[in-house]
Amino acid sequence: MPVEQAGNGYALWLEPAHLHFHHGDSARIKVLWGYAMKREKLDGPVNCTALVKEPGGREFQVPVAADRDGFSYEMAFAGGPEGIYTVQVEYQAGKNHHWARVLVPFGHHIRGRGEALNRGLEIVPGDYGHFHPGDAVLLTVLFNGQPLAGARLLATYHIYDGDGFPHELVADEIGTLKFVFDARGHWMLQAHAVQETDRHVATLVIPGVR
């Protein structure tokens, strides 16, 4: 069954407590819910799981728990080797599937590339490091490891004072597109797809554009 685009809506997204961590640190990641990065309360992480992939390829699961204020959720894990860690949280509510991802650097001046996990809907960045307004990032949208041609992406940042998403982009026939940052802040890219009667929403947060 072909995967088709779906309309925009609420999404899960991730924000790290710091822009980078050091060997031996515990990386704390906030698990947030809302529309266009406007936080709302997530009523219980039902079927919510977190997956971490180390730079060397090892994968492990991490529990997701309510944070101290009880409004949002969070996860934490200890870093091993220096490099880029891929963190993904998956949340299912009925026929709605949410996939939230952030890349977490351990070490100073770390650069790398995003990696596909080949799990559901995902937005995978190319070369990844420090970004500034005017810089571009190459993105690929995949569904179960296959390029999603013509995928529509929405983009916003956490201090945007307007309503909704200030940017909308469309991927090419191999699911790729280039996005240029035009403001400082934590940026979120969001994609939607539907397969049969199941809806899928994926987010990728690129924090600390400065």
N, C-alpha and C positions, 0 to 999 in steps of 0.2 A: 504494500500500500504506500503510495507516495506521501511524502511529508509536505505539508503546505503551511503557509504563513497563517498566523492567528493575530488577533488584535492585541493592543497593548493593555496592560493591567498591573495588578499588584505583583510584587516580586520580593524574593529573599536576596540579601546581599551581605557581603563580608567587609569589615574594616579592621585592619590591624591596630593594636594599641600604639605601636611605634613604626616608623618607616623602615627600620632595619633592626636586626638583632645580632647578638654575638654568640659564639660557640658556648654552649652551656646555659644560655638564657632560656627562659620559658616564654614562648611566643603566645601572647593572648590575642585572640581574634573575636571581635564582636559579630554576632549573628543577628542581623537586623531585618525588619519587615516593613513594607509600606509601598507607597506609590511615588515614583520619581525621586527616591532618596529622602522622602518625608516620612520619618519614623512613626510607626504605629505599633500597638501591642500585638505580639504573636501569641495566640492562645494555645500554648503547649506545643512542644516540638514532636508531634505525633509522627512516627516513622522517620525521624530526623537522624541522619548519620553524617559523620564527618570523616573524610579521607585525606590523608597527607601523603604526598609522594616526595621523597628526598631526592637531592641531586643525583645520587648514585642509582636511583631507580627503585629503592625499597619503598613499599607502601604499607601503611598501617592506619587503623581506625582510631578515632579520638572521640570521647564522649562529649555531648553538647548538654549544657546545664543552664538553668536560669542564672542571670547575673545578680549582683547584690541588691539592685533596686527592684528586681522582679519585673521589670518592664521589657527587657530584651533577654537574649541568650548569648552565651559565649562558649568558647573552647580554648584549650591551651595545650601546647606540646613542647617538649624539650628538643632543641636543635642539635644535630650531630655535625656532619661535615659542612664546610662553608659552601655557599651556592644558593640557588633559587629553589625554594620549596613550593610545590603546588598544593594549595589547600582548597578542598571542595566540600560543600555541605549540600546534602540532598534531602529534600522534604517532599513527602507525598500526602495529599489530602484528597481522597477519592480518585477522580480521574485527572487531577491537577498535579503535575510533576514540576518541582522547582530544583534548579541546579545553580548554585552560587559559588563563584570561584574568585580567589585572589592569589597572587604570587608573592611570596614572603622571602626577602633576601636575608641570609645569615652571613655577616661579614661586611667590610667596608668596600664601597665602589664595586659592588658585585654586578656583573652583567650576565645575561644568559638568554635563553629562548623558552617560550612557552611550550609545553608538551601536551599532546592530546591524551586524554584518559580513555577515549572511545566508549564513553558512558553517556547515553542520552544526548541531549542538546548541549553543545559547548561552544564557547568563544575562545579561541586560542591565539594569543599574541605571538608575533615573531620576535625580533630582537627586543630585549627587555632590559631596562636599566633606569637611570634617572631621566625624567622628562621635564621639559620646560614648555611654556606656551610657545606655539610655533613649531614644536617638534611633532613628528608623525609616528604612528605605530601601525604596523601591518597586522590585520586580523583575519582569521579564517573561522568560518562558522561550519560546524560539523554536526551531523546527527548519526549517532551510533558509528562514528568513525568515517562517515561518508560526507563529502562536501555538500552543503545545502545551497544550491544555486538560487540566486535572487533573494536570499534572506534579507529581511528588513531589520536594521538595528536602530535602536533609539539610544541617545546619549544625553547625560546630564552630569552635573557635579554638585557636591553636597552643600555648597554655599550659594547656589543659584537661587535668586530671589523671585523668579517667575513661577508660573504654573506649568506643570507637565515637563516635557523634554525639549530643550532648545535645538536639538539636532536629530535628524532622521537620515539614515544612509541605506543604500541597497548594495548587497554583495554582487559580484559578477557570477559568471556561469560556473566557476569553480569555488564559490563560496568565500572569496577573498575581497577585502576592501582596505583602504587606507583611511585612517582617522587622524585629523590634525587637532591638537589641543589648542584652545583659544582662551583659556583662563586657568588660574591656579586653583588647586583644590584636589579632593578625592573625586575621580571620575568614575562613572558607572556606564558600561555598555550593556544593553539588554536586547535579547532576541526572543522571538516567539515562534512556536510551530505547533501544528496539530497533526496527529496520526490517528486515523480512524476517529474514535470519540475521545481520545486522550489529548489533553493540552499540556504543552511543555513550555517553560519559561527559564531562560538561562541568563545569568548576569556575570560580568567580569568587572571587578573594581581595579583600577590602576590608581593607587593612592599617592599623594604627595607631589603632584605636578606643581612646580614652583620655579 
